[in-house]
């Protein structure tokens, strides 16, 4: 059995939460699994670690590891005997690097191997004490799964052994995003966006409103060029964060109040409606020291929904977007506006690109594929095989 311990999980909202839910669900379809999760406010996270520690130990005591496990499960290298009901924990997976100290403690007490998924900021977080301690924690974990090659490079820079650090991208349930949105989701989107949406082409950005997402920069430097050539544009921005006020200020300074709809945090039905309404999905990320875009899960969600992506080639984004397949990567930010204008100018071609984006995401990033890669990695760790 795989035991997942995750500190960001539904019902709280966000990309990490959706990733946690989908990973645990997808792997559980392949092999026995249990999840210890926190889905509430981040303010109570310090209480989650001791809770997860105690709950894991109780679980391990109630289902002790078999001394001579039988080779009975096709997906795992060994399986508990019937005496413990086939429910012993054979591997612990932690949702991100911040939980590494918990993993170290559990590994020492239970002798069960531990795997951590590293996303980006959890390895580059700019805090002197954290940067002194975190690499040492992670070196004691049996394997790190990085969500992108860029994140793996950040791990290697901190002297994590290359054979203990592999890359497995994030996944998406492609068919679920491809199905049409609900009437309620569409109605809520139209209610939130109002007249700005009606009869217009839609650019969509989804994510936490922080500096590296580049929304304020896009509104100030790119969107005015697009509006000058394509006045029937609405840029929908979904998400909340500390840069909300800065973005609103840029909107007012450039007279774009009729072209930008900031919807804040929305439910999944509304988010899905926005993906399907979008003509283009926009990722205008900018470089920010020690704050990287580890992957870009929203790019997969957009592509699975049939929306082609335009993004700056930065950090881990190229692991989510393959140029010309599910999106266009911009090497020179000055070309961003021209690329968007060109794509919007040919509706039939853009629709074909959207269909191709869905097919590419389904073929390479569907959870049926990514979950199997995770399970293969778990098998290797349980057998003591390096990556």
C-alpha positions in Angstrom: 0.0 0.0 0.0 1.1 3.5 -0.8 0.6 6.1 1.9 0.2 9.7 0.6 0.7 12.6 3.0 -0.3 15.9 1.5 -0.6 19.4 3.1 -2.6 21.0 0.2 -5.7 19.1 -0.7 -9.4 19.8 -1.5 -11.7 21.2 -0.3 -9.2 24.1 -0.3 -8.7 25.6 -3.8 -5.6 25.8 -6.0 -3.4 24.1 -8.5 -1.5 22.2 -5.8 -4.7 21.0 -4.3 -6.0 19.7 -7.7 -2.7 18.0 -8.3 -2.8 16.3 -4.9 -6.4 15.1 -5.4 -5.7 13.8 -8.9 -2.4 12.1 -8.1 -3.7 10.2 -5.1 -6.9 9.2 -7.0 -5.0 8.1 -10.1 -2.5 6.0 -8.2 -5.2 4.5 -6.1 -6.8 3.1 -9.3 -3.6 1.1 -9.9 -2.7 -0.2 -6.4 -3.9 0.0 -2.8 -3.4 3.5 -1.3 -4.4 5.7 1.6 -4.2 9.4 2.0 -3.6 11.6 5.0 -4.5 15.1 3.8 -5.1 18.7 5.0 -7.7 20.6 3.0 -8.2 23.6 5.2 -6.6 26.9 6.0 -2.9 27.3 5.7 -2.9 28.9 9.2 -3.4 25.5 10.7 -0.7 23.7 8.8 1.7 23.6 11.8 -0.8 21.3 13.5 -1.1 19.0 10.5 2.5 17.7 10.7 2.2 16.2 14.2 -1.3 15.0 13.3 0.1 13.2 10.2 3.0 11.8 12.2 0.8 10.3 14.9 -1.8 9.0 12.4 0.9 7.4 10.2 2.4 5.6 13.2 -1.1 4.4 14.3 -1.7 3.1 10.8 1.6 1.3 10.7 1.0 -0.3 14.1 -2.5 -1.5 13.1 -1.1 -3.0 9.8 2.5 -4.0 10.6 5.0 -4.7 7.8 5.1 -8.4 6.9 8.4 -10.0 7.7 8.4 -12.2 4.6 6.0 -10.5 2.1 4.6 -12.5 -0.7 4.9 -11.4 -4.3 1.1 -11.2 -5.0 0.4 -7.7 -6.4 1.2 -7.1 -10.0 2.0 -3.5 -9.5 4.3 -3.7 -6.5 7.5 -5.7 -5.9 6.0 -7.3 -2.8 2.8 -7.5 -0.9 1.8 -8.2 2.7 0.6 -11.7 3.6 -3.0 -12.3 4.4 -2.3 -12.1 8.1 -2.3 -8.3 7.8 -5.0 -8.1 5.2 -2.7 -6.8 2.4 -2.8 -3.3 3.8 0.7 -2.7 5.1 2.4 0.6 4.1 5.2 -0.2 1.7 6.1 3.4 0.7 5.3 6.9 1.9 4.8 9.7 -0.6 5.0 13.3 0.6 3.4 16.0 -1.5 6.2 18.6 -1.4 9.6 19.3 0.0 8.4 21.2 3.0 7.2 17.9 4.5 10.7 16.4 4.2 11.4 16.6 8.0 8.3 14.6 8.6 9.5 12.0 6.0 12.9 11.8 7.7 11.3 11.0 11.1 8.9 8.5 9.7 11.6 6.7 7.7 13.8 6.4 10.8 11.0 5.0 13.0 9.3 2.7 10.4 12.1 1.8 8.0 9.6 2.4 5.2 11.1 4.2 2.1 10.0 7.8 1.5 9.5 9.7 -1.8 8.9 13.5 -2.1 7.5 15.4 -5.1 9.4 18.7 -5.6 7.5 21.5 -7.4 9.8 24.5 -7.6 9.3 27.1 -4.9 9.6 24.4 -2.2 13.3 24.0 -3.3 14.1 27.6 -4.2 12.3 29.4 -1.3 14.5 32.4 -0.4 15.0 32.0 3.3 18.6 31.6 4.6 17.7 29.1 7.3 15.5 27.1 4.9 18.2 27.0 2.3 20.7 25.7 4.9 18.4 23.0 6.1 16.2 21.8 3.2 19.0 20.3 1.0 20.1 18.2 4.0 16.6 17.0 4.6 16.1 16.0 1.0 19.4 14.1 0.7 18.0 11.7 3.3 14.8 11.0 1.3 14.9 7.9 -0.8 13.9 9.7 -4.0 12.8 13.1 -5.2 10.4 13.4 -8.1 10.8 16.8 -9.8 7.8 18.1 -11.8 10.2 19.6 -14.4 13.7 19.5 -15.6 14.2 23.0 -14.3 13.2 21.9 -10.8 15.5 18.9 -11.0 18.4 21.2 -11.9 17.6 23.3 -8.8 17.8 20.1 -6.8 21.1 19.2 -8.3 22.5 22.6 -7.6 21.9 21.8 -4.0 23.9 18.6 -4.3 21.1 16.2 -4.4 22.4 13.0 -6.0 21.4 12.8 -9.7 20.4 9.1 -9.4 18.0 10.0 -6.6 16.2 12.8 -8.5 14.0 12.0 -11.5 11.5 14.0 -13.6 7.8 13.1 -13.8 5.5 15.9 -15.1 2.2 16.8 -13.6 -0.9 15.2 -15.1 -4.4 16.0 -16.1 -7.6 14.1 -16.7 -7.8 15.1 -20.4 -11.3 13.6 -21.1 -12.9 15.3 -18.1 -11.6 18.7 -19.2 -12.7 18.0 -22.8 -16.4 17.5 -21.8 -18.6 20.6 -22.2 -19.0 22.8 -19.2 -22.2 22.8 -17.2 -24.9 25.4 -17.7 -24.4 26.6 -14.2 -20.7 27.1 -14.8 -21.4 29.1 -18.0 -24.0 31.2 -16.2 -21.6 32.0 -13.3 -18.8 32.9 -15.7 -21.1 35.3 -17.6 -22.4 36.8 -14.4 -18.9 37.5 -13.1 -17.5 38.8 -16.4 -20.6 40.8 -17.4 -20.7 42.8 -20.6 -16.9 42.6 -21.0 -17.4 39.0 -22.2 -20.2 39.3 -24.7 -19.3 38.9 -28.3 -15.6 39.2 -27.7 -12.5 37.0 -28.1 -11.2 35.8 -24.8 -7.7 35.6 -23.4 -7.5 33.6 -20.2 -5.0 33.6 -17.4 -5.3 31.3 -14.3 -3.1 31.3 -11.3 -2.1 32.9 -8.0 -1.6 36.6 -8.5 2.0 37.0 -7.7 4.8 38.8 -9.4 6.3 35.9 -11.4 2.9 35.2 -13.1 3.5 38.5 -15.0 -0.1 39.6 -15.2 0.6 43.2 -14.1 3.5 43.4 -16.7 1.2 41.9 -19.4 -1.6 44.4 -18.7 0.8 47.3 -18.8 3.0 46.3 -21.7 1.4 43.7 -23.9 -2.4 44.0 -23.7 -2.5 47.6 -24.9 -0.8 46.5 -28.2 -3.3 43.7 -28.6 -6.3 45.9 -27.9 -5.1 48.4 -30.5 -5.2 45.7 -33.1 -8.1 43.6 -31.7 -10.5 45.9 -29.8 -13.0 43.1 -29.3 -10.8 41.5 -26.6 -11.6 40.5 -23.0 -8.7 39.3 -20.8 -10.2 37.1 -18.0 -8.0 36.7 -15.0 -8.8 34.0 -12.5 -7.1 33.8 -9.1 -6.2 35.8 -6.1 -3.0 36.9 -4.5 -0.8 39.9 -3.3 -0.5 41.4 -6.8 -4.3 41.9 -7.2 -4.1 45.6 -6.4 -1.0 46.2 -8.6 -2.9 44.6 -11.5 -6.0 46.8 -11.0 -3.7 49.8 -10.9 -2.2 48.9 -14.3 -5.7 48.4 -15.7 -6.8 51.9 -14.6 -3.5 53.5 -15.7 -3.9 52.1 -19.3 -7.7 52.6 -19.6 -8.3 48.8 -19.9 -11.2 48.6 -17.5 -13.5 47.4 -20.3 -11.1 44.8 -21.5 -10.0 43.0 -18.3 -12.3 40.9 -16.0 -10.7 39.9 -12.7 -12.9 37.1 -11.4 -10.9 36.2 -8.2 -11.1 32.6 -7.0 -13.8 30.6 -8.7 -15.3 27.1 -8.3 -14.3 24.2 -10.7 -17.5 24.5 -12.8 -16.8 28.2 -13.5 -13.1 27.5 -14.2 -14.0 24.8 -16.7 -16.4 27.2 -18.4 -13.6 29.8 -18.7 -11.2 27.2 -20.2 -13.8 26.4 -22.9 -14.7 30.0 -23.5 -11.1 31.0 -24.0 -9.7 31.6 -27.5 -6.2 31.6 -26.2 -4.7 30.8 -22.8 -2.0 33.2 -21.7 1.1 32.6 -19.5 3.0 35.9 -19.4 5.4 34.9 -16.7 8.4 37.0 -15.9 11.7 36.1 -14.2 11.8 36.7 -10.5 14.9 35.7 -8.5 14.4 32.6 -6.4 10.7 32.3 -7.3 10.3 29.8 -10.2 7.4 28.4 -12.1 8.0 24.8 -11.4 5.8 23.5 -14.2 2.5 25.1 -15.2 -0.4 22.7 -14.5 -2.9 25.2 -15.9 -1.3 24.9 -19.3 -2.3 21.2 -19.3 -5.8 22.0 -18.1 -6.2 24.6 -20.8 -4.9 22.3 -23.6 -7.1 19.5 -22.4 -10.0 21.8 -22.7 -9.1 22.7 -26.3 -7.4 26.1 -25.6 -4.0 26.7 -27.3 -1.4 28.3 -25.0 1.0 31.3 -25.5 3.7 31.4 -22.8 7.1 32.9 -22.2 9.8 30.2 -22.3 10.8 30.4 -18.7 11.6 28.0 -15.7 9.7 24.8 -15.9 7.1 26.0 -18.4 8.7 24.2 -21.4 8.0 20.8 -19.6 4.3 21.6 -19.8 4.2 23.2 -23.2 5.9 21.6 -26.3 6.3 24.4 -28.8 3.9 23.9 -31.7 2.1 21.0 -30.1 0.0 22.4 -27.3 1.2 26.0 -27.3 3.7 28.5 -28.6 6.7 29.4 -26.4 8.0 33.0 -26.7 11.7 33.5 -26.5 11.6 37.3 -26.9 8.9 38.9 -24.7 8.6 41.7 -27.3 7.0 39.2 -29.7 4.2 38.2 -27.3 1.7 40.7 -28.6 2.4 40.0 -32.2 2.1 36.3 -31.7 -1.3 36.7 -30.0 -2.6 39.0 -32.7 -1.5 36.6 -35.4 -3.2 33.6 -33.8 -6.4 35.5 -33.1 -6.5 36.6 -36.8 -7.2 33.1 -38.1 -10.1 31.5 -36.3 -10.1 28.2 -38.2 -6.4 27.7 -37.7 -6.7 28.6 -34.0 -9.6 26.1 -33.6 -7.4 23.4 -35.2 -4.6 24.2 -32.9 -6.9 23.9 -29.9 -8.0 20.4 -31.1 -4.4 19.4 -31.6 -3.5 20.7 -28.1 -6.1 18.5 -26.5 -4.8 15.4 -28.5 -1.2 16.1 -27.5 -2.0 16.6 -23.8 -4.2 13.5 -23.8 -1.4 11.4 -25.4 1.4 12.6 -23.1 0.1 14.0 -19.8 -3.1 12.1 -19.0 -3.2 10.7 -15.5 -3.4 7.2 -16.9 0.1 7.7 -18.2 1.5 9.9 -15.3 0.2 7.6 -12.5 1.9 4.6 -14.1 5.2 6.5 -14.2 4.8 7.3 -10.5 4.0 3.7 -9.7 7.0 2.5 -11.7 9.2 4.9 -9.7 7.6 3.7 -6.4 8.4 0.1 -7.4 12.1 1.0 -8.0 12.4 2.7 -4.6 10.8 -0.2 -2.8 13.3 -2.5 -4.5 16.2 -0.3 -3.7 16.8 0.6 -7.4 18.2 4.0 -8.2 16.6 6.1 -11.0 
